Amino acid sequence: MLKTYRRSMFARILAAQLGAIPAGLAIAETQAQDPVRTAPALYTFQLPAQLLEQSLLAFSRETGLAVMVGAQGHSHLEAPALTGVFSVDEAMSRLLADSGLRYRRVDGQGIVILPASEKSPAPVIETVVQEEARPLLEEIEVIASKRRTNLQRTPMTVTALHSGLLQERNIDSLEALAAEVPSLQVTRNGDHTASMLYLRGVGSDNHTEAGDSGVATHVDGIFSSRVQGSAVLLYDLDRVEVLRGPQGTLFGRNSTGGVINYHTARPEREWSAEFSTSMGSFQEQKLNAVVNAPLTEGWALRWAAVRHLADSPIEYSEDSVFARAADRYNNTDLFSYRLSSAWQREGLFNWWLSYERFEDRGAGSLPIVDYDTPVTIDTPGRTQLDQDAWRSRLEVQLPAAHTLSYINGYGITRRSQDWDADRTGPVGSETDPAHYHQSNRTIWSRYRARQHELQLKNSDDQQLRWLLAYFQFAEKNAIRFDLEHQLANGSGWGGAPAHSFQQPDRGTRMSAVYGQLDYDINENWQVSAGARSGRDQRYDRGGRNIACPDLIRSDRGGILGDIAVNEASAAEDQCYVANYNDVDRAWRSTTVMTRLGYQPSDDALLYLLYAEGFKPGIVQDGAPLQGEYEGASDPDYQSALAALIRRNNNGAAYVGPETSANVELGFKLGLLDGAMTLNGALFNTCYRDLQVSGIAVEEDGTELIRSTNAPSATIRGLELELNWAPGRNGRVSGFLSWLDARYDHFLAVDNEYPNHGQTWNPSADNPALPNLVDFSGNHLKQVPGLSLGVNYRYGFALSDRLRATARAGLRYTTSMYFDEANRGNRSGWILENATGQWVQDPAGATRDFDRRDTATLLSAGVKLQPVDGNWWLDVFGDNLTNTLLASDVHEADVAAPAYYYSPPRTFGLRLGLHFD
């Protein structure tokens, strides 16, 4: 409540924006148009009749003027509706018309609300003496609850990074974002150019077209099943919001681990343009451009683009294929642009529409031993990824201040790629049958997704607020992915040195109804409840894994000839179907959320939350066909195929859904009289049938991505976020995350060491399955026990015309595992599951071969900006200690394991220009 500017957080924030008013400054009461201003600025307002304090807050947001309230006893006052285009003075006169209050303009910077004058309305000269200015924090708004709310009054665990903060800390990638968010980890995959997200230990290692993460990504309200494009190259964003924990009642796509929402910058009502260029280590070059153009009073366009190039930091050996540093693996070659339109008709509708194009022409991500060990490459890296996305949101104003929104999105992604999987073969080995060779090639792929969503809600200022929505999403995927994996003896997996995975029609359909109620019991207590009920379908039609007795190198991407229905029916040198993947499964689910919030004062919020999450099952490669047949027209084959498909639908070609239930106690505190906020959450999340994916070795030696359900897991944790203004020119922000994520019950086969898993984990005591081991009690992967981040910035004047802002950042994480087996070290000896005998490990001994040790990263920078000017210059350094930080392991069972690493130490310089 805006009770007085001494007690109100909002008033203190506005006072900070206005700045100190020097003693003796005279300000005149303004009830009529200032005669000096011949052309006053006009603003568009659409404010319902509501409490005066709410109208003043909306007025401040619209005009950018600070509002200080020096009047007592106004918290109960109502303001009339204000709809239309008005100047500042016209709007204030209408808002205060029936309140008995008056206002003062302060040098065009802000407005002071004062008690009614006992004198005549003739202009008077008064002096406003403000208490000494104190360091204060800016107000942060979020729409995590599908309504625009103050972060400190939103009873949800949300990390919000606004555009200014994203630019200040140079957050332009998923990896940079993860360094700023508690409990968030990001790793990369090479042969599918995909990013994998883990939030509070929940994510997915399945990077294929069947993969599905427990962390849902949305761009402007559109669910993105492919974590690419805007989610990889972050630019021209209004803000990023990360919601941790199950999100099952406010989003159409349910999630068990959390949600990341990207909100792009909207077209504005004023002309502006911004350009920046960056230069840095490894010949890095980055160009950014933004142009905002209002075409009419209610219509504006915005165009933004980015081009990012950088050389690779890795070295090739002398016997590798020749490639410039700019063309080697782990280089950067990205381009994207976005055109958006905003059209508004006052009191009728708002329509926002955007088109975005993203291109990746890099060589791809490659796991390496370290940055000092050269790799041997015989397959040049090549990526051609194109993504087009159309997004739209139409909001229609209904009677009684209700809003109906229609959200629509369509996206298509096309990708082809060549990737060296062995990283040891010299030039020529890819065509020499006497050399080990493996290359992974996406010949072609297409991912098409469409979303429709309807939302109906009442106004934000009601005591009972409700939202009801319908969601529909469909994605259709098609891919041909070829693997060449010839051993030195000319053989391969199951005797076939090549496989072609062809999925012409693999997809997803989702539909759901969801809604939420929020009720203010009184000024201190609030209760909320929500639910989502939906149907999720996964299918594969005609998917086949095809094995070939010779390398596909003779006709890469071409026709494989007449394909036999299985190995037993194949002629010599004939390709055959190794697995049939046909499956069609659907699951229905209902998840709920309940929450109780208590606000004992303006500066404190406590909430107790129970929330459920649901992630549908996922399809995977199916069963092989047994028997010998004359061909596809053989009646026996048709009968056997029908039986195999029934087997697939009974569990052979999919894994079941996972569910989560989270109990959370959260708090949000305003401290030090507005100079500090401290937010935190203590939570306990129980998972059932957690989906776990990894590379598995089949009986014939074939390596496939296989998923399974871990029956139960529990994740407990504490998260803290701090923002502090120790002085007028300094800011401190940081987070701390403590997680204890373990499997309660999980029996599985060790994917990397299927015959030797008992070396690190006890047997499951099943004599019929000696390779089955017990992972119960093990840590979930990608979960450091403790992580923290601290940022400090300090602004100071270099001269009367030039100002500098210095900043420093620290990131610290304790050790974490890359695999559910929690192996950690190799002693040089491994235990045979079947015999119980110790034998020598051909890969030898090594430490932390699938575990990351404790790590610390340091960054620093200085930004120069004139007091009156339109340019800025930023000099920065990242990973100053040159820490070798692995995000995941690619191969753990070799003498020198290979990892995906964060970049080494880099320095750079950025120059920007802004035009209004």
ChimeraX attribute file (.defattr): number of C-alpha atoms within 10 A of each C-alpha:
attribute: neighborCount
match mode: 1-to-1
recipient: residues
	/A:1	17
	/A:2	26
	/A:3	20
	/A:4	19
	/A:5	19
	/A:6	16
	/A:7	16
	/A:8	19
	/A:9	23
	/A:10	25
	/A:11	22
	/A:12	28
	/A:13	22
	/A:14	25
	/A:15	25
	/A:16	19
	/A:17	19
	/A:18	18
	/A:19	16
	/A:20	14
	/A:21	18
	/A:22	13
	/A:23	11
	/A:24	10
	/A:25	13
	/A:26	15
	/A:27	16
	/A:28	15
	/A:29	19
	/A:30	20
	/A:31	17
	/A:32	10
	/A:33	13
	/A:34	10
	/A:35	8
	/A:36	7
	/A:37	8
	/A:38	8
	/A:39	8
	/A:40	14
	/A:41	12
	/A:42	15
	/A:43	15
	/A:44	19
	/A:45	19
	/A:46	16
	/A:47	19
	/A:48	17
	/A:49	17
	/A:50	15
	/A:51	17
	/A:52	20
	/A:53	20
	/A:54	19
	/A:55	22
	/A:56	21
	/A:57	16
	/A:58	15
	/A:59	24
	/A:60	16
	/A:61	12
	/A:62	13
	/A:63	16
	/A:64	12
	/A:65	18
	/A:66	24
	/A:67	28
	/A:68	27
	/A:69	25
	/A:70	19
	/A:71	18
	/A:72	13
	/A:73	10
	/A:74	20
	/A:75	15
	/A:76	12
	/A:77	14
	/A:78	18
	/A:79	22
	/A:80	18
	/A:81	15
	/A:82	19
	/A:83	15
	/A:84	14
	/A:85	15
	/A:86	17
	/A:87	16
	/A:88	18
	/A:89	20
	/A:90	14
	/A:91	20
	/A:92	21
	/A:93	17
	/A:94	15
	/A:95	22
	/A:96	19
	/A:97	13
	/A:98	12
	/A:99	16
	/A:100	12
	/A:101	16
	/A:102	20
	/A:103	23
	/A:104	21
	/A:105	19
	/A:106	19
	/A:107	12
	/A:108	9
	/A:109	13
	/A:110	20
	/A:111	23
	/A:112	19
	/A:113	19
	/A:114	17
	/A:115	16
	/A:116	13
	/A:117	12
	/A:118	6
	/A:119	8
	/A:120	7
	/A:121	12
	/A:122	8
	/A:123	12
	/A:124	13
	/A:125	10
	/A:126	13
	/A:127	13
	/A:128	17
	/A:129	13
	/A:130	13
	/A:131	11
	/A:132	10
	/A:133	14
	/A:134	19
	/A:135	21
	/A:136	24
	/A:137	22
	/A:138	14
	/A:139	13
	/A:140	12
	/A:141	17
	/A:142	21
	/A:143	15
	/A:144	23
	/A:145	16
	/A:146	14
	/A:147	15
	/A:148	12
	/A:149	15
	/A:150	13
	/A:151	20
	/A:152	23
	/A:153	18
	/A:154	21
	/A:155	24
	/A:156	24
	/A:157	23
	/A:158	25
	/A:159	21
	/A:160	21
	/A:161	22
	/A:162	17
	/A:163	18
	/A:164	12
	/A:165	12
	/A:166	21
	/A:167	14
	/A:168	15
	/A:169	19
	/A:170	16
	/A:171	20
	/A:172	18
	/A:173	14
	/A:174	21
	/A:175	20
	/A:176	15
	/A:177	20
	/A:178	18
	/A:179	22
	/A:180	24
	/A:181	24
	/A:182	26
	/A:183	28
	/A:184	25
	/A:185	23
	/A:186	19
	/A:187	21
	/A:188	23
	/A:189	20
	/A:190	23
	/A:191	24
	/A:192	22
	/A:193	20
	/A:194	19
	/A:195	20
	/A:196	20
	/A:197	28
	/A:198	23
	/A:199	26
	/A:200	28
	/A:201	23
	/A:202	27
	/A:203	27
	/A:204	21
	/A:205	23
	/A:206	23
	/A:207	23
	/A:208	16
	/A:209	21
	/A:210	18
	/A:211	18
	/A:212	22
	/A:213	24
	/A:214	27
	/A:215	28
	/A:216	24
	/A:217	24
	/A:218	21
	/A:219	18
	/A:220	18
	/A:221	21
	/A:222	27
	/A:223	22
	/A:224	23
	/A:225	19
	/A:226	21
	/A:227	19
	/A:228	20
	/A:229	24
	/A:230	26
	/A:231	20
	/A:232	16
	/A:233	18
	/A:234	21
	/A:235	25
	/A:236	23
	/A:237	20
	/A:238	15
	/A:239	19
	/A:240	22
	/A:241	20
	/A:242	23
	/A:243	22
	/A:244	22
	/A:245	29
	/A:246	27
	/A:247	28
	/A:248	28
	/A:249	29
	/A:250	21
	/A:251	25
	/A:252	28
	/A:253	27
	/A:254	31
	/A:255	26
	/A:256	30
	/A:257	29
	/A:258	27
	/A:259	26
	/A:260	22
	/A:261	22
	/A:262	22
	/A:263	19
	/A:264	20
	/A:265	17
	/A:266	20
	/A:267	22
	/A:268	17
	/A:269	19
	/A:270	12
	/A:271	16
	/A:272	15
	/A:273	16
	/A:274	17
	/A:275	18
	/A:276	18
	/A:277	18
	/A:278	18
	/A:279	18
	/A:280	17
	/A:281	16
	/A:282	17
	/A:283	14
	/A:284	20
	/A:285	20
	/A:286	18
	/A:287	18
	/A:288	19
	/A:289	20
	/A:290	20
	/A:291	18
	/A:292	23
	/A:293	18
	/A:294	19
	/A:295	13
	/A:296	10
	/A:297	12
	/A:298	15
	/A:299	19
	/A:300	22
	/A:301	23
	/A:302	22
	/A:303	22
	/A:304	22
	/A:305	20
	/A:306	22
	/A:307	18
	/A:308	18
	/A:309	20
	/A:310	22
	/A:311	21
	/A:312	22
	/A:313	17
	/A:314	18
	/A:315	17
	/A:316	19
	/A:317	14
	/A:318	13
	/A:319	15
	/A:320	20
	/A:321	16
	/A:322	15
	/A:323	14
	/A:324	10
	/A:325	18
	/A:326	20
	/A:327	21
	/A:328	25
	/A:329	28
	/A:330	25
	/A:331	24
	/A:332	23
	/A:333	20
	/A:334	20
	/A:335	20
	/A:336	23
	/A:337	20
	/A:338	22
	/A:339	19
	/A:340	22
	/A:341	21
	/A:342	22
	/A:343	20
	/A:344	16
	/A:345	13
	/A:346	15
	/A:347	16
	/A:348	10
	/A:349	16
	/A:350	18
	/A:351	17
	/A:352	20
	/A:353	19
	/A:354	21
	/A:355	18
	/A:356	20
	/A:357	19
	/A:358	22
	/A:359	22
	/A:360	22
	/A:361	19
	/A:362	26
	/A:363	25
	/A:364	29
	/A:365	24
	/A:366	25
	/A:367	23
	/A:368	23
	/A:369	17
	/A:370	18
	/A:371	14
	/A:372	10
	/A:373	12
	/A:374	17
	/A:375	25
	/A:376	20
	/A:377	28
	/A:378	26
	/A:379	25
	/A:380	18
	/A:381	24
	/A:382	20
	/A:383	23
	/A:384	17
	/A:385	20
	/A:386	20
	/A:387	22
	/A:388	18
	/A:389	22
	/A:390	19
	/A:391	21
	/A:392	21
	/A:393	21
	/A:394	19
	/A:395	19
	/A:396	18
	/A:397	17
	/A:398	15
	/A:399	9
	/A:400	9
	/A:401	15
	/A:402	13
	/A:403	17
	/A:404	18
	/A:405	19
	/A:406	17
	/A:407	20
	/A:408	20
	/A:409	24
	/A:410	21
	/A:411	22
	/A:412	18
	/A:413	21
	/A:414	17
	/A:415	20
	/A:416	20
	/A:417	24
	/A:418	22
	/A:419	27
	/A:420	26
	/A:421	22
	/A:422	17
	/A:423	22
	/A:424	19
	/A:425	22
	/A:426	19
	/A:427	17
	/A:428	14
	/A:429	19
	/A:430	23
	/A:431	14
	/A:432	13
	/A:433	17
	/A:434	14
	/A:435	17
	/A:436	21
	/A:437	29
	/A:438	26
	/A:439	22
	/A:440	22
	/A:441	26
	/A:442	22
	/A:443	18
	/A:444	17
	/A:445	20
	/A:446	18
	/A:447	20
	/A:448	19
	/A:449	22
	/A:450	21
	/A:451	22
	/A:452	18
	/A:453	22
	/A:454	18
	/A:455	19
	/A:456	18
	/A:457	21
	/A:458	18
	/A:459	16
	/A:460	14
	/A:461	13
	/A:462	12
	/A:463	13
	/A:464	16
	/A:465	17
	/A:466	19
	/A:467	21
	/A:468	20
	/A:469	22
	/A:470	20
	/A:471	19
	/A:472	20
	/A:473	22
	/A:474	17
	/A:475	19
	/A:476	19
	/A:477	20
	/A:478	20
	/A:479	23
	/A:480	20
	/A:481	23
	/A:482	24
	/A:483	20
	/A:484	27
	/A:485	24
	/A:486	28
	/A:487	18
	/A:488	14
	/A:489	10
	/A:490	19
	/A:491	19
	/A:492	26
	/A:493	21
	/A:494	16
	/A:495	17
	/A:496	25
	/A:497	25
	/A:498	25
	/A:499	27
	/A:500	25
	/A:501	20
	/A:502	21
	/A:503	23
	/A:504	18
	/A:505	15
	/A:506	25
	/A:507	23
	/A:508	21
	/A:509	17
	/A:510	22
	/A:511	20
	/A:512	22
	/A:513	22
	/A:514	24
	/A:515	23
	/A:516	22
	/A:517	16
	/A:518	19
	/A:519	16
	/A:520	15
	/A:521	13
	/A:522	10
	/A:523	11
	/A:524	13
	/A:525	16
	/A:526	19
	/A:527	17
	/A:528	19
	/A:529	19
	/A:530	21
	/A:531	20
	/A:532	28
	/A:533	19
	/A:534	20
	/A:535	16
	/A:536	23
	/A:537	19
	/A:538	21
	/A:539	25
	/A:540	27
	/A:541	15
	/A:542	14
	/A:543	24
	/A:544	23
	/A:545	22
	/A:546	24
	/A:547	31
	/A:548	23
	/A:549	21
	/A:550	21
	/A:551	25
	/A:552	20
	/A:553	13
	/A:554	9
	/A:555	9
	/A:556	13
	/A:557	16
	/A:558	10
	/A:559	9
	/A:560	15
	/A:561	9
	/A:562	10
	/A:563	20
	/A:564	21
	/A:565	26
	/A:566	23
	/A:567	22
	/A:568	13
	/A:569	18
	/A:570	19
	/A:571	11
	/A:572	8
	/A:573	10
	/A:574	17
	/A:575	25
	/A:576	26
	/A:577	22
	/A:578	25
	/A:579	19
	/A:580	25
	/A:581	29
	/A:582	28
	/A:583	27
	/A:584	21
	/A:585	21
	/A:586	15
	/A:587	15
	/A:588	14
	/A:589	17
	/A:590	18
	/A:591	22
	/A:592	20
	/A:593	22
	/A:594	19
	/A:595	20
	/A:596	18
	/A:597	23
	/A:598	19
	/A:599	20
	/A:600	12
	/A:601	14
	/A:602	18
	/A:603	18
	/A:604	18
	/A:605	22
	/A:606	21
	/A:607	21
	/A:608	20
	/A:609	19
	/A:610	19
	/A:611	24
	/A:612	27
	/A:613	27
	/A:614	26
	/A:615	25
	/A:616	25
	/A:617	21
	/A:618	23
	/A:619	32
	/A:620	26
	/A:621	25
	/A:622	25
	/A:623	18
	/A:624	18
	/A:625	19
	/A:626	16
	/A:627	13
	/A:628	14
	/A:629	19
	/A:630	13
	/A:631	16
	/A:632	13
	/A:633	9
	/A:634	11
	/A:635	12
	/A:636	15
	/A:637	20
	/A:638	14
	/A:639	10
	/A:640	16
	/A:641	19
	/A:642	13
	/A:643	13
	/A:644	22
	/A:645	19
	/A:646	16
	/A:647	16
	/A:648	23
	/A:649	19
	/A:650	13
	/A:651	14
	/A:652	18
	/A:653	26
	/A:654	25
	/A:655	19
	/A:656	19
	/A:657	18
	/A:658	23
	/A:659	24
	/A:660	26
	/A:661	22
	/A:662	23
	/A:663	20
	/A:664	23
	/A:665	20
	/A:666	22
	/A:667	24
	/A:668	25
	/A:669	21
	/A:670	21
	/A:671	14
	/A:672	14
	/A:673	16
	/A:674	22
	/A:675	22
	/A:676	20
	/A:677	21
	/A:678	19
	/A:679	23
	/A:680	21
	/A:681	20
	/A:682	16
	/A:683	20
	/A:684	19
	/A:685	23
	/A:686	18
	/A:687	25
	/A:688	19
	/A:689	20
	/A:690	27
	/A:691	28
	/A:692	21
	/A:693	20
	/A:694	20
	/A:695	17
	/A:696	19
	/A:697	19
	/A:698	14
	/A:699	9
	/A:700	11
	/A:701	13
	/A:702	19
	/A:703	15
	/A:704	13
	/A:705	17
	/A:706	21
	/A:707	25
	/A:708	17
	/A:709	19
	/A:710	21
	/A:711	17
	/A:712	19
	/A:713	23
	/A:714	21
	/A:715	22
	/A:716	18
	/A:717	19
	/A:718	20
	/A:719	21
	/A:720	20
	/A:721	22
	/A:722	16
	/A:723	20
	/A:724	22
	/A:725	22
	/A:726	15
	/A:727	13
	/A:728	15
	/A:729	12
	/A:730	17
	/A:731	21
	/A:732	19
	/A:733	19
	/A:734	21
	/A:735	23
	/A:736	20
	/A:737	23
	/A:738	21
	/A:739	20
	/A:740	18
	/A:741	26
	/A:742	22
	/A:743	21
	/A:744	19
	/A:745	17
	/A:746	22
	/A:747	16
	/A:748	20
	/A:749	23
	/A:750	25
	/A:751	21
	/A:752	17
	/A:753	21
	/A:754	19
	/A:755	18
	/A:756	26
	/A:757	26
	/A:758	25
	/A:759	20
	/A:760	20
	/A:761	18
	/A:762	14
	/A:763	21
	/A:764	19
	/A:765	12
	/A:766	10
	/A:767	10
	/A:768	8
	/A:769	13
	/A:770	21
	/A:771	23
	/A:772	24
	/A:773	26
	/A:774	22
	/A:775	26
	/A:776	22
	/A:777	14
	/A:778	21
	/A:779	26
	/A:780	26
	/A:781	23
	/A:782	29
	/A:783	28
	/A:784	27
	/A:785	17
	/A:786	21
	/A:787	24
	/A:788	23
	/A:789	22
	/A:790	20
	/A:791	19
	/A:792	17
	/A:793	19
	/A:794	16
	/A:795	17
	/A:796	13
	/A:797	14
	/A:798	13
	/A:799	10
	/A:800	9
	/A:801	11
	/A:802	14
	/A:803	17
	/A:804	20
	/A:805	19
	/A:806	18
	/A:807	21
	/A:808	19
	/A:809	22
	/A:810	17
	/A:811	19
	/A:812	17
	/A:813	20
	/A:814	16
	/A:815	16
	/A:816	23
	/A:817	25
	/A:818	23
	/A:819	24
	/A:820	22
	/A:821	26
	/A:822	19
	/A:823	20
	/A:824	19
	/A:825	14
	/A:826	20
	/A:827	12
	/A:828	13
	/A:829	16
	/A:830	22
	/A:831	19
	/A:832	19
	/A:833	22
	/A:834	14
	/A:835	8
	/A:836	13
	/A:837	11
	/A:838	13
	/A:839	12
	/A:840	12
	/A:841	17
	/A:842	12
	/A:843	15
	/A:844	15
	/A:845	16
	/A:846	15
	/A:847	12
	/A:848	17
	/A:849	23
	/A:850	27
	/A:851	23
	/A:852	21
	/A:853	16
	/A:854	14
	/A:855	15
	/A:856	18
	/A:857	20
	/A:858	19
	/A:859	20
	/A:860	20
	/A:861	21
	/A:862	19
	/A:863	19
	/A:864	20
	/A:865	19
	/A:866	17
	/A:867	14
	/A:868	10
	/A:869	12
	/A:870	13
	/A:871	17
	/A:872	17
	/A:873	18
	/A:874	20
	/A:875	18
	/A:876	21
	/A:877	18
	/A:878	19
	/A:879	22
	/A:880	15
	/A:881	12
	/A:882	14
	/A:883	16
	/A:884	17
	/A:885	20
	/A:886	22
	/A:887	20
	/A:888	24
	/A:889	22
	/A:890	18
	/A:891	17
	/A:892	22
	/A:893	17
	/A:894	14
	/A:895	14
	/A:896	16
	/A:897	19
	/A:898	22
	/A:899	21
	/A:900	22
	/A:901	23
	/A:902	16
	/A:903	18
	/A:904	16
	/A:905	17
	/A:906	16
	/A:907	18
	/A:908	18
	/A:909	19
	/A:910	19
	/A:911	17
	/A:912	18
	/A:913	15
	/A:914	16
	/A:915	12
	/A:916	9
